[in-house]
Amino acid sequence: MVKSKNHPNNRTRERILDKAEALFACKGYHAVSIREITKSAECNVSAVNYYFGNKQNLYCEVFQHRWLPRAKRIHNCFRQLLADKPNCKPNDIVRALAQAFLQGPLTDAERVRHHQLISGEIAQPSQAFNLIAKQALHPLFNSIRGDLNAAMSEIFGDDQLTLSIFSIFAMILHFNFARHLITSLSGHQYDTDFKNRLVDHIVEFSMFGLIGKNGEDWNASTT
């Protein structure tokens, strides 16, 4: 049986995707040439045209077949952490989100590459941004929004809740991706104990931001 050129097990195609992802992550889309990718992947330039059509398509495929699966693993981890909590309180939701990013399924190498790719898209959005927004960013945001809205709809209006989620995300992403900076300034390595402390801090800080001192009641209920 002849495999399609888009078959996921095609070795040449997968090798091009792997090398392209590494180069795009480290250098950005515009600084990487097709020739540089094919040299790293040990294939000829025509292979990119054959499998992907052009550089832009290859870039989008990197997000489709590399970035998005990692994002979905994080989202699934978040949902799984809440699966045993049918009546989630706000602190449960924030804790699950922080754990999914700081203690979740990605290896250190995956985390760095994941961050490098999305940082480039945030700075200079391309055709790939619509793809990842539709398939990853919006679903996760809406999931968190739905959970928090159900847990505390009597406290927040829509706009205030949206801005609060942005603030929680900003804190989690900073602690997750600025690890070298935080280690340098704090003197703490990202071991299990420090990650646990960071999760506790994110939850406590978020509760004060969300609902003021009422957050103490929700925090106390889980200790």
C-alpha positions in Angstrom: 0.0 0.0 0.0 1.4 3.4 -1.0 1.4 6.0 1.7 0.0 9.5 1.0 2.6 12.2 1.1 0.6 13.6 4.1 0.7 10.3 5.9 1.8 11.0 9.6 4.3 8.2 9.4 6.2 9.5 6.4 9.7 9.8 7.8 10.9 12.5 5.5 7.9 14.7 6.1 8.2 14.2 9.9 11.9 15.0 9.8 11.2 18.2 8.0 8.5 19.1 10.5 10.9 18.4 13.4 13.7 20.5 12.0 11.5 23.3 10.8 9.9 23.5 14.3 13.3 23.8 16.0 14.5 26.5 13.6 11.2 28.5 13.6 11.2 28.4 17.4 14.8 29.5 17.8 15.0 32.1 15.0 11.5 33.0 14.0 9.6 32.6 10.7 11.3 35.3 8.7 14.9 34.5 9.7 14.6 30.9 8.5 15.0 29.8 4.9 13.7 26.7 3.2 17.3 25.8 2.3 18.3 26.0 6.0 15.5 23.7 6.9 16.2 21.2 4.2 19.9 21.2 5.1 19.1 20.4 8.7 16.6 17.8 7.7 19.1 16.2 5.2 16.8 16.4 2.2 16.5 18.5 -0.9 14.5 21.7 -1.4 12.0 20.0 -3.6 10.9 17.9 -0.6 9.4 20.9 1.1 7.5 21.8 -2.1 6.3 18.2 -2.4 5.1 17.7 1.2 4.0 21.2 2.1 3.8 23.4 -1.0 5.7 26.4 0.4 7.3 27.8 3.5 4.1 29.4 4.9 2.3 26.1 4.6 5.1 24.3 6.4 5.0 26.9 9.2 1.3 26.3 9.6 1.8 22.6 9.6 4.3 23.0 12.5 1.6 24.5 14.6 -1.0 22.0 13.4 1.0 18.9 14.1 3.4 20.0 16.8 2.2 23.0 18.8 -1.6 22.2 18.9 -1.1 18.7 20.2 0.9 20.0 23.1 -1.7 22.7 23.8 -4.4 20.1 23.9 -2.4 18.0 26.3 -2.2 21.0 28.7 -6.0 21.6 28.3 -6.7 17.9 28.9 -4.6 17.9 32.0 -6.5 20.9 33.3 -9.8 19.2 32.7 -8.6 16.0 34.3 -7.5 17.8 37.4 -11.0 19.2 37.8 -12.7 15.9 36.9 -13.0 14.8 40.5 -14.3 18.1 41.7 -17.9 18.4 40.4 -18.7 21.5 42.4 -15.5 23.5 41.7 -14.7 26.6 43.6 -12.7 29.4 42.1 -9.5 28.3 43.9 -9.9 24.8 42.5 -10.1 26.1 39.0 -7.0 28.4 39.4 -5.0 25.6 41.1 -5.8 23.2 38.3 -4.8 25.7 35.6 -1.5 26.5 37.4 -0.7 22.8 37.9 -1.5 22.0 34.2 1.1 24.6 33.1 3.8 24.4 35.8 3.5 20.7 36.7 1.7 19.3 33.7 2.5 17.0 30.8 5.2 18.9 28.9 8.9 18.2 29.2 11.3 21.1 29.7 12.3 20.9 26.1 8.7 20.9 24.9 7.8 23.8 27.2 10.7 26.0 25.8 9.8 25.3 22.2 6.1 25.7 22.9 6.7 29.2 24.4 9.1 30.3 21.6 6.6 29.5 18.9 3.6 31.2 20.5 5.8 34.2 21.5 6.6 34.8 17.8 3.0 34.6 16.9 1.9 37.0 19.6 4.6 39.5 18.5 4.0 39.1 14.8 0.7 37.2 14.1 0.6 35.2 10.9 -1.8 32.9 9.2 -1.0 30.4 11.9 -2.4 32.6 14.6 -6.0 32.1 13.5 -5.5 28.4 13.5 -4.1 28.2 17.1 -6.6 30.8 18.4 -9.6 28.8 17.0 -8.3 25.3 18.0 -6.5 26.0 21.3 -6.6 29.5 22.8 -10.3 30.1 22.6 -11.3 26.6 23.8 -9.1 26.9 26.8 -10.2 30.4 27.6 -13.8 29.6 27.2 -13.4 26.5 29.4 -11.9 28.5 32.2 -14.5 31.3 31.7 -17.3 28.8 31.9 -16.0 27.2 35.1 -15.3 30.5 36.9 -18.6 32.0 35.7 -20.5 29.1 37.2 -18.6 29.3 40.4 -18.9 33.1 41.0 -21.4 34.6 38.5 -23.0 36.5 41.3 -19.8 38.5 41.9 -18.5 39.4 38.4 -19.8 40.9 35.2 -18.6 39.6 31.9 -15.9 42.2 31.3 -14.5 42.0 34.8 -14.3 38.2 34.6 -12.6 38.4 31.2 -9.9 40.8 32.5 -9.5 38.7 35.6 -8.8 35.6 33.6 -6.2 37.5 31.5 -4.5 38.5 34.8 -4.5 34.9 36.1 -3.1 33.7 32.8 -0.4 36.4 32.8 0.8 35.3 36.2 0.8 31.6 35.4 2.6 32.0 32.0 5.2 34.3 33.6 6.0 31.8 36.3 6.0 28.9 33.8 8.1 30.5 31.0 10.4 32.9 32.9 12.0 30.2 34.8 15.6 31.3 34.3 14.8 34.8 35.4 12.9 33.7 38.4 15.6 31.3 39.5 18.3 34.0 39.0 16.3 36.6 41.1 14.9 34.2 43.8 17.7 31.7 44.1 15.2 28.8 43.8 15.5 26.0 41.3 12.3 24.8 39.7 12.1 21.6 41.7 8.9 19.9 43.0 8.8 21.9 46.2 9.3 25.2 44.5 6.6 24.5 41.9 4.2 23.6 44.7 5.0 26.9 46.4 4.4 28.7 43.2 1.0 27.0 42.6 0.0 27.9 46.2 1.1 31.5 45.6 -0.8 31.8 42.3 -4.0 30.5 43.9 -3.7 32.8 46.9 -2.8 35.9 44.9 -5.6 35.2 42.4 -8.2 34.7 45.1 -7.4 38.2 46.5 -7.6 39.6 43.1 -10.8 37.9 42.2 -12.8 38.3 45.4 -10.7 40.2 47.9 -10.6 38.8 51.4 -13.4 36.4 50.6 -10.7 34.4 48.9 -9.4 33.4 52.3 -12.5 31.3 52.9 -12.1 29.4 49.6 -8.4 28.8 50.3 -9.0 27.7 53.9 -11.6 25.2 52.7 -8.9 23.2 50.8 -6.2 23.2 53.5 
